[in-house]
Amino acid sequence: MTKQFYNHDLERTPANHQPLTPLTFLERAASVFPDHTAIVHGKLRRTYAEFYDRSRQLASALAGKGITRGDTVSALLANTPAMLECHYGVPMCGGVLHSINTRLDAAIIAFQLDHAMSKIVIVDREFMPLMQEALAIAEGSPVVIQYDDPEFTLKTPAIDALDYDAFVASGDPEFEWLMPEDEWDAISINYTSGTTGDPKGVVSHHRGAYLLAQGNALTTSMQKHAVYLWTLPMFHCNGWCFPWTLSAIIGTHVCLRQVRAEPIWSALAQEKVSHLCGAPIVMSLLISAPEDEKRDLDHTVQFFTAAAPPPEKLLADMNEAGFDVTHLYGLTETYGPAVVNDWHDEWSTKPNAEQAALKSRQGVRYLPLEQLDVLDPETMQPVPRDGKTMGEVMFRGNVVMKGYFRNQKATKEAFEGGWFHSGDLGVRYPDGYIQLKDRSKDIIISGGENISSIEVEEVLYRHPDVSVAAVVAMPHEKWGETPCAFIELAAGRSVDSEELRQWCRDHLAPYKVPGKFVFTEIPRTSTGKIQKFQMREQAKLL
């Protein structure tokens, strides 16, 4: 029997144990640096004292509407001060924040509102017609509060709803907000984007949000008073937990309603932005912007990207423009990024092509993630660290979700064997860094041989006329399956199937060369992820 001498008469009490929650970050920031600028939005400037007071007022007003522990409050908002206030005000009254993707259609929003049992929805005026359409479909009837952002200047029809700013003003700035009873309590629910056609409600807890938020600061080298530009949607995994990270380091949020090159470049220069996150498409937007929209930067900007690794030329262009690009990886189920390509200084002396290859790797675990491995899903044993043998990427630790809301079957499957199964296939190198090779559903089996769709896509991306490539399995009478490539061409460029086929022959084994090329607009989810399940259905009909 294990000896427990040090547990004898040493109990948890309020004096030595409090539940971890990122809400304490804002309280501390407002106490220590009350006059420091917390939020910039157009002409608006708000201090930490004001940010904290408004968050407590929102919590107070929500409590006045009957919101209590475990109730869901939904938010259909752009990257605005109201969305930041929701990340604090909702959980401060015990509520659970449900951030809705602004690019979804009404039917999916209606499903989420009903599934999450939402009691109140806070809606940006721009998206009110969409919400009205969703509410007409939904079974529930949540209270509607409209946020009128001064940066949104288009006229919209008047609607019967509570006004957000008046609602906040009705609350008490001295409201004694609620600590979670347990750090395992839910702080948010976010729905997966449905790249497999099956969106699920991912429940996150206060402890995980606290740890991931601090992990962000450590991983991204965020110093005190860093300035963060909101090019990443806050509705996406709670903005990767950066709404809470910035309060921990008393940083400044620079809100951005729309992701366009000119306002991004202006904010980078005028607000001295130090950090931002975004998909590779945001990098392309910046680099391809007209010269009169670009700005000379007098400081290096840290740019954190996820999804597909950026091409070599784009990385070189970003470096020349004053950006230091770092690859992150994670899922909604891991609060956003939980893996980082931790860069070694000596790698910077390597040729650009080698640097790009190293940057394309997803990397190693975040500090608050206890375990990251690539396992054989059949044996649950680690694959060899040879950079070649594929397995499934799996996670274990405090920044893994509580589970899928009202979906016990999916939760059980995701946690089988004591690990979170990501569904991503990857390899591990001798130095411990992992690299994704495919989704388990996207592996193409041709004549008994596994073909990584990512490998074929990487070859196609190197062709100068290709802007976007997505490769899926297409039925084949002899081989069972063969690759089928869906292509979006670069602006003003043209290429035919035979030229791309020859390009692939020059760079791939013969059995990996796509049997068909389809030139079309590639279907994406509302967060910009490529929807391969739709293309697989199309490929069956070719």
RARA-V710577 format. One record per residue. N is the residue number from 0. RES is the residue in one small letter. SS is DSSP state (alpha for helix, beta for strand, coil for the rest). Layout:
n-><N,N>
res-><RES,RES>
ss-><SS,SS>
//
This chain:
n-><0,1,2,3,4,5,6,7,8,9,10,11,12,13,14,15,16,17,18,19,20,21,22,23,24,25,26,27,28,29,30,31,32,33,34,35,36,37,38,39,40,41,42,43,44,45,46,47,48,49,50,51,52,53,54,55,56,57,58,59,60,61,62,63,64,65,66,67,68,69,70,71,72,73,74,75,76,77,78,79,80,81,82,83,84,85,86,87,88,89,90,91,92,93,94,95,96,97,98,99,100,101,102,103,104,105,106,107,108,109,110,111,112,113,114,115,116,117,118,119,120,121,122,123,124,125,126,127,128,129,130,131,132,133,134,135,136,137,138,139,140,141,142,143,144,145,146,147,148,149,150,151,152,153,154,155,156,157,158,159,160,161,162,163,164,165,166,167,168,169,170,171,172,173,174,175,176,177,178,179,180,181,182,183,184,185,186,187,188,189,190,191,192,193,194,195,196,197,198,199,200,201,202,203,204,205,206,207,208,209,210,211,212,213,214,215,216,217,218,219,220,221,222,223,224,225,226,227,228,229,230,231,232,233,234,235,236,237,238,239,240,241,242,243,244,245,246,247,248,249,250,251,252,253,254,255,256,257,258,259,260,261,262,263,264,265,266,267,268,269,270,271,272,273,274,275,276,277,278,279,280,281,282,283,284,285,286,287,288,289,290,291,292,293,294,295,296,297,298,299,300,301,302,303,304,305,306,307,308,309,310,311,312,313,314,315,316,317,318,319,320,321,322,323,324,325,326,327,328,329,330,331,332,333,334,335,336,337,338,339,340,341,342,343,344,345,346,347,348,349,350,351,352,353,354,355,356,357,358,359,360,361,362,363,364,365,366,367,368,369,370,371,372,373,374,375,376,377,378,379,380,381,382,383,384,385,386,387,388,389,390,391,392,393,394,395,396,397,398,399,400,401,402,403,404,405,406,407,408,409,410,411,412,413,414,415,416,417,418,419,420,421,422,423,424,425,426,427,428,429,430,431,432,433,434,435,436,437,438,439,440,441,442,443,444,445,446,447,448,449,450,451,452,453,454,455,456,457,458,459,460,461,462,463,464,465,466,467,468,469,470,471,472,473,474,475,476,477,478,479,480,481,482,483,484,485,486,487,488,489,490,491,492,493,494,495,496,497,498,499,500,501,502,503,504,505,506,507,508,509,510,511,512,513,514,515,516,517,518,519,520,521,522,523,524,525,526,527,528,529,530,531,532,533,534,535,536,537,538,539,540,541>
res-><m,t,k,q,f,y,n,h,d,l,e,r,t,p,a,n,h,q,p,l,t,p,l,t,f,l,e,r,a,a,s,v,f,p,d,h,t,a,i,v,h,g,k,l,r,r,t,y,a,e,f,y,d,r,s,r,q,l,a,s,a,l,a,g,k,g,i,t,r,g,d,t,v,s,a,l,l,a,n,t,p,a,m,l,e,c,h,y,g,v,p,m,c,g,g,v,l,h,s,i,n,t,r,l,d,a,a,i,i,a,f,q,l,d,h,a,m,s,k,i,v,i,v,d,r,e,f,m,p,l,m,q,e,a,l,a,i,a,e,g,s,p,v,v,i,q,y,d,d,p,e,f,t,l,k,t,p,a,i,d,a,l,d,y,d,a,f,v,a,s,g,d,p,e,f,e,w,l,m,p,e,d,e,w,d,a,i,s,i,n,y,t,s,g,t,t,g,d,p,k,g,v,v,s,h,h,r,g,a,y,l,l,a,q,g,n,a,l,t,t,s,m,q,k,h,a,v,y,l,w,t,l,p,m,f,h,c,n,g,w,c,f,p,w,t,l,s,a,i,i,g,t,h,v,c,l,r,q,v,r,a,e,p,i,w,s,a,l,a,q,e,k,v,s,h,l,c,g,a,p,i,v,m,s,l,l,i,s,a,p,e,d,e,k,r,d,l,d,h,t,v,q,f,f,t,a,a,a,p,p,p,e,k,l,l,a,d,m,n,e,a,g,f,d,v,t,h,l,y,g,l,t,e,t,y,g,p,a,v,v,n,d,w,h,d,e,w,s,t,k,p,n,a,e,q,a,a,l,k,s,r,q,g,v,r,y,l,p,l,e,q,l,d,v,l,d,p,e,t,m,q,p,v,p,r,d,g,k,t,m,g,e,v,m,f,r,g,n,v,v,m,k,g,y,f,r,n,q,k,a,t,k,e,a,f,e,g,g,w,f,h,s,g,d,l,g,v,r,y,p,d,g,y,i,q,l,k,d,r,s,k,d,i,i,i,s,g,g,e,n,i,s,s,i,e,v,e,e,v,l,y,r,h,p,d,v,s,v,a,a,v,v,a,m,p,h,e,k,w,g,e,t,p,c,a,f,i,e,l,a,a,g,r,s,v,d,s,e,e,l,r,q,w,c,r,d,h,l,a,p,y,k,v,p,g,k,f,v,f,t,e,i,p,r,t,s,t,g,k,i,q,k,f,q,m,r,e,q,a,k,l,l>
ss-><coil,coil,coil,coil,alpha,alpha,alpha,coil,coil,coil,coil,coil,coil,coil,coil,coil,coil,coil,coil,coil,coil,coil,alpha,alpha,alpha,alpha,alpha,alpha,alpha,alpha,alpha,alpha,coil,coil,coil,coil,beta,beta,beta,beta,beta,coil,coil,beta,beta,beta,beta,alpha,alpha,alpha,alpha,alpha,alpha,alpha,alpha,alpha,alpha,alpha,alpha,alpha,alpha,alpha,alpha,alpha,coil,coil,coil,coil,coil,coil,coil,beta,beta,beta,beta,beta,coil,coil,coil,coil,alpha,alpha,alpha,alpha,alpha,alpha,alpha,alpha,alpha,alpha,alpha,alpha,coil,coil,coil,beta,beta,beta,beta,coil,coil,coil,coil,coil,coil,alpha,alpha,alpha,alpha,alpha,alpha,alpha,alpha,alpha,alpha,coil,coil,beta,beta,beta,beta,beta,beta,beta,alpha,alpha,alpha,alpha,alpha,alpha,alpha,alpha,alpha,alpha,alpha,alpha,alpha,coil,coil,coil,coil,coil,beta,beta,beta,beta,beta,coil,coil,coil,coil,coil,coil,coil,coil,coil,coil,coil,coil,coil,coil,beta,beta,alpha,alpha,alpha,alpha,alpha,alpha,coil,coil,coil,coil,coil,coil,coil,coil,coil,coil,coil,coil,coil,coil,coil,coil,beta,beta,beta,beta,beta,beta,coil,coil,coil,coil,coil,coil,coil,coil,coil,beta,beta,beta,beta,beta,alpha,alpha,alpha,alpha,alpha,alpha,alpha,alpha,alpha,alpha,alpha,alpha,alpha,alpha,coil,coil,coil,coil,coil,coil,coil,beta,beta,beta,coil,coil,coil,coil,coil,coil,coil,alpha,alpha,alpha,alpha,coil,alpha,alpha,alpha,alpha,alpha,alpha,alpha,coil,coil,coil,beta,beta,beta,coil,coil,coil,coil,coil,coil,alpha,alpha,alpha,alpha,alpha,alpha,alpha,alpha,alpha,alpha,coil,coil,coil,coil,beta,beta,beta,coil,coil,alpha,alpha,alpha,alpha,alpha,alpha,alpha,alpha,coil,coil,coil,alpha,alpha,alpha,coil,coil,coil,coil,coil,coil,coil,beta,beta,beta,beta,beta,coil,coil,coil,coil,coil,coil,alpha,alpha,alpha,alpha,alpha,alpha,alpha,alpha,alpha,alpha,coil,beta,beta,beta,beta,beta,beta,beta,beta,beta,alpha,alpha,alpha,coil,beta,beta,beta,beta,beta,coil,coil,coil,coil,alpha,alpha,alpha,alpha,alpha,coil,coil,alpha,alpha,alpha,alpha,alpha,alpha,alpha,alpha,coil,coil,coil,beta,beta,beta,coil,coil,coil,coil,coil,beta,beta,beta,beta,beta,coil,coil,coil,coil,coil,coil,beta,coil,coil,coil,coil,coil,coil,coil,coil,beta,beta,beta,beta,beta,beta,coil,coil,coil,coil,coil,coil,beta,beta,coil,coil,coil,alpha,alpha,alpha,alpha,alpha,alpha,alpha,coil,alpha,alpha,alpha,coil,beta,beta,beta,beta,beta,beta,beta,beta,beta,coil,coil,coil,coil,coil,beta,beta,beta,beta,beta,beta,alpha,alpha,alpha,coil,beta,beta,beta,coil,coil,beta,beta,beta,coil,alpha,alpha,alpha,alpha,alpha,alpha,alpha,alpha,alpha,coil,coil,coil,coil,beta,beta,beta,beta,beta,beta,beta,beta,beta,beta,beta,coil,coil,coil,beta,beta,beta,beta,beta,beta,beta,beta,beta,beta,coil,coil,coil,coil,coil,coil,coil,alpha,alpha,alpha,alpha,alpha,alpha,alpha,alpha,alpha,alpha,alpha,coil,coil,alpha,alpha,alpha,coil,coil,coil,beta,beta,beta,beta,coil,coil,coil,coil,beta,coil,coil,coil,coil,coil,beta,coil,alpha,alpha,alpha,alpha,alpha,alpha,alpha,alpha,alpha,coil,coil>
//
